[in-house]
Amino acid sequence: MFSKDRWKEILEVLSSNMLRTIATAFGVGWGIFILIILLAAGKGLENGIRQDFNGVATNTMFMWTETTSMAYQGLPEGRNFNFKLEDVDLLRRNVPELRIISPRNSLRQSVGDNVIRGMESGQYRVFGDYPEIIQQNPIYTAHGRFFNHNDIKEKRKVVVIGDGIRQDLYEEDEEVLGTYLKISGVNFMVVGTYKEKTSNGGGENSQREIFMPFTTFSQAFNRSDNVGWMALTAKDGSSISELTSTILNTVKQSRKVHPDDERAIGFFDLYEQFNRVESLFGALQFIAYFVGILVLLSGIIGVSNIMLIVIKERTKEIGIRRALGENPWSIKLQILMESIFLTIISGMTGIVFGALFIYAVNALLASVGPVDMFINPSVSLGVVLSALIILVVSGLLAGFIPANKAIKVRPIEALRTE
């Protein structure tokens, strides 16, 4: 196998008709190139989508009230209602699998600015929350602190603002902590700023929200014990999707909603959506391998056909070698090595060009900035090693039929061939 003469013969055979060899090699190289590009594109999409979920408690559902569609216990159809703080305690008792229950309130967006600081003003979303909400949102405290349970207990008028609001209402080097904002006519002290954990940005509203203690919000904006909506996260080992029916039945009973009324309470199951995305990643990877291997297979068939032509052209040579007593296995090995060598060289060329293409795409993304839902397209070392294994196996398959045909040539018939 490592004979110098054997490798010299392989190079002579492949270089005897260079145009044919290059055309054949292109099919294999193009197949590997397409496979790598498809896998890299799928990985880039996966990275982008996962980045959007970064920092989010994916085992979470969001629940809010709507209008009842069925009369129940003397209450009319079409009734509007609210969750109450007592529903939070009820859920904790009835659904112990829940790890976090975050009741939330928010100010409705209206015409005109609702936040004023000095001569600057803007319109922003304002939330009343519990401290646990930071575990469910893709945000982190950039400066200062997030509010805590002492703030909740003492109903302190403190807020945490997004970095986008800081840019809107403050000078570049101006100190933010300890300053005051007037929100819908009420003054609040800024104790912290937050940033998002995602790097894709969120358009004009990115990092432009305000968080304050739930109790402070309720007192300042006269919400009593009403809860606008809830964010609920299940414990590890439990699925929020499996708990949904129990959660809905519990609050329906508490709010005197008909058990069969499916329109009274709206909810969004983030865990279910995340699982769908996970399934999408698997489907994309399957499609990439399927399409890439099909393209590669067409190249392998080309290699096999060319090797058959080469055997046809060398029939007399093979007959002479057989007549001189060369072992049939030696001839078969020669054909297999030629096929594998051609396949690996052309495949490695495809890998190199694929790597250069991916490098160029990443350089372009770095120069123009992040693209929504598409980050760092790449392939792992495992993919490259898998491609090499595919190339070796493909080379063996491509050379197997021609090699068998070569050793079946009878010396006397081969010598008669003109």
C-alpha positions as CSV (number, residue, x, y, z in Angstrom):
1,M,0.0,0.0,0.0
2,F,2.9,2.4,0.8
3,S,4.9,1.3,-2.2
4,K,6.5,4.3,-4.0
5,D,6.0,2.7,-7.4
6,R,2.3,2.2,-6.6
7,W,1.8,5.9,-5.7
8,K,3.7,6.9,-8.8
9,E,1.4,4.8,-10.9
10,I,-1.7,6.3,-9.2
11,L,-0.5,9.8,-10.0
12,E,0.4,8.9,-13.6
13,V,-3.1,7.4,-14.2
14,L,-5.0,10.4,-12.7
15,S,-2.8,12.9,-14.6
16,S,-3.0,11.2,-17.9
17,N,-6.3,12.9,-18.6
18,M,-6.3,15.9,-16.4
19,L,-9.5,17.5,-17.7
20,R,-11.4,14.3,-17.0
21,T,-9.9,14.0,-13.5
22,I,-10.7,17.6,-12.6
23,A,-14.3,17.3,-13.9
24,T,-14.8,14.1,-11.9
25,A,-13.2,15.6,-8.7
26,F,-15.5,18.6,-9.0
27,G,-18.6,16.5,-8.4
28,V,-17.2,15.1,-5.1
29,G,-15.8,18.5,-4.0
30,W,-19.0,20.3,-4.8
31,G,-21.0,17.7,-2.8
32,I,-18.9,18.2,0.3
33,F,-18.9,22.0,-0.2
34,I,-22.8,22.0,-0.3
35,L,-23.0,19.7,2.7
36,I,-20.7,22.0,4.8
37,I,-22.5,25.2,3.7
38,L,-25.9,23.7,4.5
39,L,-24.8,22.5,7.9
40,A,-23.1,25.9,8.7
41,A,-26.3,27.8,7.6
42,G,-28.4,25.6,9.8
43,K,-26.0,26.2,12.7
44,G,-26.1,29.9,12.2
45,L,-29.9,29.9,12.3
46,E,-29.8,27.7,15.4
47,N,-27.3,30.0,17.1
48,G,-29.5,33.0,16.3
49,I,-32.7,31.5,17.6
50,R,-31.0,30.1,20.7
51,Q,-29.6,33.6,21.3
52,D,-33.1,34.9,21.4
53,F,-33.9,32.4,24.1
54,N,-30.7,33.2,26.0
55,G,-31.5,34.0,29.7
56,V,-35.2,33.1,29.3
57,A,-36.7,30.4,31.6
58,T,-38.0,28.3,28.7
59,N,-40.1,26.1,31.0
60,T,-42.5,29.0,31.4
61,M,-46.0,30.0,30.4
62,F,-47.7,33.4,30.5
63,M,-51.3,33.7,31.5
64,W,-53.8,36.6,31.3
65,T,-57.5,37.3,31.6
66,E,-59.9,37.9,28.7
67,T,-63.7,38.0,28.3
68,T,-65.8,35.1,29.4
69,S,-67.8,33.3,26.7
70,M,-70.1,31.3,28.9
71,A,-72.4,32.2,31.8
72,Y,-71.6,30.5,35.1
73,Q,-72.9,30.5,38.7
74,G,-75.3,33.4,38.0
75,L,-72.5,35.5,36.3
76,P,-73.3,36.6,32.7
77,E,-71.5,35.8,29.5
78,G,-69.1,38.5,28.2
79,R,-67.9,39.4,31.7
80,N,-64.5,41.0,32.2
81,F,-62.5,40.0,35.3
82,N,-59.0,40.2,36.8
83,F,-56.7,37.8,38.6
84,K,-56.1,38.6,42.2
85,L,-53.0,38.2,44.5
86,E,-54.9,35.4,46.3
87,D,-54.7,33.4,43.1
88,V,-51.0,33.4,43.4
89,D,-51.1,31.8,46.8
90,L,-53.8,29.4,45.5
91,L,-51.5,28.3,42.7
92,R,-48.6,27.8,45.0
93,R,-50.7,25.4,47.2
94,N,-52.5,23.5,44.4
95,V,-49.6,23.3,41.9
96,P,-46.4,22.6,44.0
97,E,-44.5,21.8,40.8
98,L,-44.3,25.5,40.0
99,R,-40.9,27.0,40.9
100,I,-41.7,30.7,40.1
101,I,-45.0,32.5,40.0
102,S,-44.6,36.2,39.0
103,P,-47.8,38.3,39.1
104,R,-47.4,41.3,36.9
105,N,-49.2,44.6,36.1
106,S,-48.4,47.1,33.4
107,L,-49.4,50.6,32.3
108,R,-51.4,50.8,29.1
109,Q,-49.7,52.7,26.4
110,S,-51.5,55.9,25.6
111,V,-51.1,58.9,23.3
112,G,-48.3,61.2,24.6
113,D,-45.3,60.7,26.8
114,N,-45.7,59.0,30.2
115,V,-42.2,59.4,31.5
116,I,-40.6,62.8,32.2
117,R,-37.1,63.7,33.4
118,G,-36.3,67.4,33.4
119,M,-36.8,68.7,29.9
120,E,-36.6,65.2,28.4
121,S,-39.6,62.8,28.1
122,G,-40.7,59.6,26.3
123,Q,-43.3,56.9,26.1
124,Y,-42.2,53.6,27.7
125,R,-43.8,50.4,29.0
126,V,-43.9,50.3,32.8
127,F,-44.2,47.0,34.7
128,G,-45.0,46.2,38.3
129,D,-43.2,43.0,39.2
130,Y,-41.7,40.8,41.9
131,P,-37.9,40.4,42.0
132,E,-38.1,36.8,40.5
133,I,-39.1,38.2,37.1
134,I,-35.4,38.8,36.4
135,Q,-35.0,34.9,36.4
136,Q,-37.7,34.6,33.7
137,N,-36.6,37.5,31.4
138,P,-33.5,37.7,29.3
139,I,-32.1,40.7,31.2
140,Y,-29.4,41.4,33.7
141,T,-28.6,44.3,36.0
142,A,-25.9,46.5,34.3
143,H,-25.6,49.2,37.0
144,G,-26.9,49.5,40.5
145,R,-29.3,46.9,41.7
146,F,-32.6,45.3,40.9
147,F,-35.4,45.8,43.4
148,N,-35.8,43.2,46.2
149,H,-38.4,41.9,48.6
150,N,-37.7,44.7,51.1
151,D,-38.7,47.1,48.4
152,I,-41.9,45.0,47.9
153,K,-42.7,45.0,51.6
154,E,-42.1,48.7,52.1
155,K,-43.6,49.7,48.8
156,R,-40.6,51.8,47.9
157,K,-40.9,54.1,44.9
158,V,-37.8,52.8,43.1
159,V,-37.4,51.7,39.5
160,V,-35.0,49.9,37.2
161,I,-34.7,51.3,33.7
162,G,-33.5,49.9,30.5
163,D,-30.2,51.0,29.0
164,G,-32.2,52.4,26.0
165,I,-34.0,54.8,28.3
166,R,-30.7,55.9,29.9
167,Q,-29.6,56.8,26.4
168,D,-32.8,58.7,25.6
169,L,-33.2,60.7,28.9
170,Y,-29.6,61.2,30.1
171,E,-26.3,62.6,28.8
172,E,-23.6,60.2,27.9
173,D,-21.5,60.5,31.1
174,E,-24.3,61.5,33.4
175,E,-24.9,59.6,36.6
176,V,-28.2,57.7,36.5
177,L,-28.4,56.1,39.9
178,G,-30.2,58.2,42.5
179,T,-32.0,60.4,39.9
180,Y,-35.8,60.7,39.7
181,L,-38.3,60.0,36.9
182,K,-41.9,61.2,36.9
183,I,-44.0,58.3,35.7
184,S,-47.7,59.3,35.0
185,G,-47.3,62.1,37.5
186,V,-45.6,60.1,40.3
187,N,-41.9,60.5,41.1
188,F,-39.7,57.4,41.4
189,M,-35.9,57.0,42.1
190,V,-33.7,55.1,39.7
191,V,-31.8,52.4,41.6
192,G,-30.5,50.4,38.6
193,T,-30.3,49.9,34.9
194,Y,-30.6,46.7,32.9
195,K,-29.4,45.3,29.6
196,E,-30.7,42.4,27.6
197,K,-28.7,39.2,27.4
198,T,-29.4,38.8,23.7
199,S,-27.0,40.5,21.3
200,N,-29.4,40.8,18.3
201,G,-31.1,43.9,19.6
202,G,-34.8,44.4,19.6
203,G,-35.4,47.4,17.4
204,E,-36.6,50.8,18.7
205,N,-38.1,49.3,21.9
206,S,-34.9,47.4,22.8
207,Q,-34.1,47.9,26.5
208,R,-36.7,50.6,26.8
209,E,-38.9,49.3,29.6
210,I,-39.2,50.2,33.3
211,F,-39.6,47.8,36.2
212,M,-40.8,48.7,39.7
213,P,-42.0,46.7,42.8
214,F,-45.4,45.2,42.3
215,T,-46.8,46.6,45.5
216,T,-45.5,50.1,44.7
217,F,-47.1,49.9,41.2
218,S,-50.5,48.8,42.7
219,Q,-50.4,51.7,45.2
220,A,-49.2,54.4,42.9
221,F,-51.6,53.5,40.1
222,N,-54.6,52.3,42.2
223,R,-54.6,48.7,41.1
224,S,-55.5,47.3,44.6
225,D,-54.8,43.5,44.6
226,N,-55.5,43.1,40.9
227,V,-53.1,41.1,38.8
228,G,-52.9,41.8,35.0
229,W,-51.1,38.6,34.1
230,M,-48.7,36.0,35.4
231,A,-45.4,34.4,34.4
232,L,-45.2,30.8,35.7
233,T,-42.1,28.6,35.6
234,A,-42.1,24.9,36.5
235,K,-39.5,23.2,38.6
236,D,-36.7,21.2,36.9
237,G,-38.1,17.8,36.0
238,S,-41.6,19.1,35.5
239,S,-43.1,20.3,32.2
240,I,-45.1,23.5,32.3
241,S,-47.1,22.1,29.3
242,E,-48.3,19.2,31.4
243,L,-49.3,21.5,34.3
244,T,-51.3,23.9,32.1
245,S,-54.7,22.2,32.6
246,T,-54.3,22.1,36.4
247,I,-53.2,25.8,36.4
248,L,-56.2,26.9,34.3
249,N,-58.7,24.9,36.2
250,T,-57.4,26.3,39.5
251,V,-57.8,30.0,38.5
252,K,-61.1,29.3,36.7
253,Q,-62.5,27.9,39.9
254,S,-61.2,30.8,41.9
255,R,-62.5,33.5,39.4
256,K,-65.9,31.7,38.9
257,V,-65.3,30.9,35.3
258,H,-67.0,28.0,33.6
259,P,-64.6,25.0,33.4
260,D,-65.3,24.6,29.7
261,D,-64.8,28.2,28.8
262,E,-61.7,28.2,26.7
263,R,-61.8,31.9,25.8
264,A,-61.8,33.4,29.3
265,I,-58.1,32.9,30.0
266,G,-55.4,33.4,27.5
267,F,-52.0,31.8,27.8
268,F,-48.8,31.3,25.9
269,D,-46.7,28.2,26.4
270,L,-43.1,29.2,25.9
271,Y,-41.9,25.6,26.6
272,E,-44.1,24.2,23.8
273,Q,-42.7,26.8,21.4
274,F,-39.1,26.1,22.5
275,N,-39.7,22.3,21.9
276,R,-41.0,23.1,18.4
277,V,-37.8,25.1,17.7
278,E,-35.7,22.2,19.0
279,S,-37.5,19.9,16.5
280,L,-36.9,22.4,13.8
281,F,-33.1,22.3,14.4
282,G,-33.2,18.5,14.0
283,A,-35.2,18.7,10.8
284,L,-32.9,21.3,9.4
285,Q,-29.8,19.2,10.2
286,F,-31.5,16.2,8.6
287,I,-32.3,18.1,5.4
288,A,-28.8,19.5,5.2
289,Y,-27.3,16.0,5.5
290,F,-29.9,14.5,3.1
291,V,-29.4,17.1,0.4
292,G,-25.6,17.3,0.8
293,I,-25.2,13.5,0.7
294,L,-27.4,13.3,-2.4
295,V,-25.2,15.8,-4.2
296,L,-22.1,14.0,-2.9
297,L,-23.6,10.7,-4.1
298,S,-23.9,12.1,-7.7
299,G,-20.2,12.9,-7.5
300,I,-19.3,9.4,-6.3
301,I,-21.3,7.9,-9.1
302,G,-19.2,10.0,-11.4
303,V,-16.0,8.7,-9.8
304,S,-17.2,5.1,-10.2
305,N,-18.1,5.7,-13.9
306,I,-14.7,7.3,-14.6
307,M,-12.9,4.4,-12.9
308,L,-14.8,2.0,-15.1
309,I,-13.6,3.9,-18.2
310,V,-10.1,3.8,-16.8
311,I,-10.4,0.0,-16.4
312,K,-11.6,-0.3,-19.9
313,E,-8.6,1.7,-21.2
314,R,-6.2,-0.4,-19.2
315,T,-7.6,-3.8,-20.0
316,K,-4.5,-4.9,-22.0
317,E,-2.2,-3.6,-19.2
318,I,-4.2,-5.5,-16.6
319,G,-4.1,-8.7,-18.8
320,I,-0.3,-8.4,-19.0
321,R,0.1,-8.0,-15.3
322,R,-2.2,-11.0,-14.7
323,A,-0.2,-13.0,-17.2
324,L,3.0,-12.2,-15.5
325,G,1.5,-13.6,-12.3
326,E,0.5,-10.5,-10.3
327,N,-1.9,-11.2,-7.5
328,P,-5.5,-10.3,-8.3
329,W,-5.8,-8.6,-4.9
330,S,-2.8,-6.3,-5.8
331,I,-4.7,-5.1,-8.9
332,K,-7.9,-4.7,-6.9
333,L,-6.0,-2.7,-4.2
334,Q,-4.5,-0.5,-6.9
335,I,-8.0,0.4,-8.3
336,L,-9.4,1.0,-4.8
337,M,-6.5,3.3,-3.9
338,E,-6.9,5.3,-7.0
339,S,-10.6,5.8,-6.3
340,I,-10.0,6.7,-2.6
341,F,-7.1,9.0,-3.4
342,L,-9.2,10.9,-6.0
343,T,-12.2,11.1,-3.7
344,I,-10.3,12.3,-0.7
345,I,-8.3,14.9,-2.6
346,S,-11.4,16.3,-4.2
347,G,-13.4,16.1,-1.0
348,M,-10.7,17.9,1.0
349,T,-10.7,20.6,-1.6
350,G,-14.4,21.0,-1.0
351,I,-13.8,21.2,2.7
352,V,-11.2,23.9,2.3
353,F,-13.4,26.0,0.0
354,G,-16.3,25.5,2.4
355,A,-14.2,26.7,5.4
356,L,-13.1,29.8,3.4
357,F,-16.7,30.6,2.4
358,I,-17.8,30.3,6.1
359,Y,-14.9,32.5,7.2
360,A,-15.9,35.1,4.6
361,V,-19.6,35.1,5.7
362,N,-18.6,35.5,9.4
363,A,-16.2,38.4,8.4
364,L,-19.1,40.0,6.5
365,L,-21.5,39.6,9.5
366,A,-18.8,41.2,11.8
367,S,-18.5,44.2,9.5
368,V,-22.2,44.9,8.9
369,G,-23.4,44.0,12.4
370,P,-25.6,41.3,13.8
371,V,-28.3,39.8,11.6
372,D,-31.6,38.9,13.4
373,M,-31.8,35.1,14.1
374,F,-28.5,34.3,12.3
375,I,-25.3,34.2,14.3
376,N,-21.8,32.6,13.7
377,P,-22.5,30.0,11.0
378,S,-20.0,27.3,11.6
379,V,-19.4,23.5,11.5
380,S,-17.8,21.5,14.3
381,L,-14.7,19.4,14.1
382,G,-17.0,16.4,14.4
383,V,-18.7,17.4,11.2
384,V,-15.3,17.6,9.4
385,L,-14.2,14.2,10.7
386,S,-17.6,12.8,9.6
387,A,-17.0,14.3,6.2
388,L,-13.6,12.5,6.0
389,I,-15.2,9.2,7.0
390,I,-17.8,9.7,4.3
391,L,-15.1,10.4,1.8
392,V,-13.2,7.3,2.6
393,V,-16.3,5.1,2.5
394,S,-17.4,6.8,-0.7
395,G,-14.0,6.2,-2.3
396,L,-14.3,2.5,-1.4
397,L,-17.8,2.3,-2.8
398,A,-16.8,4.2,-6.0
399,G,-13.9,1.9,-6.6
400,F,-15.5,-1.4,-5.5
401,I,-17.3,-2.2,-8.7
402,P,-14.4,-1.2,-11.1
403,A,-12.0,-3.1,-8.9
404,N,-14.1,-6.3,-9.1
405,K,-14.4,-5.8,-12.8
406,A,-10.7,-5.5,-13.2
407,I,-9.8,-8.8,-11.4
408,K,-12.5,-10.6,-13.5
409,V,-10.6,-9.9,-16.7
410,R,-9.1,-13.1,-18.1
411,P,-5.5,-12.6,-19.1
412,I,-5.9,-14.3,-22.5
413,E,-8.9,-12.1,-23.4
414,A,-7.2,-9.0,-22.2
415,L,-4.2,-9.7,-24.4
416,R,-6.5,-10.0,-27.5
417,T,-7.9,-6.5,-26.8
418,E,-6.8,-3.8,-29.2
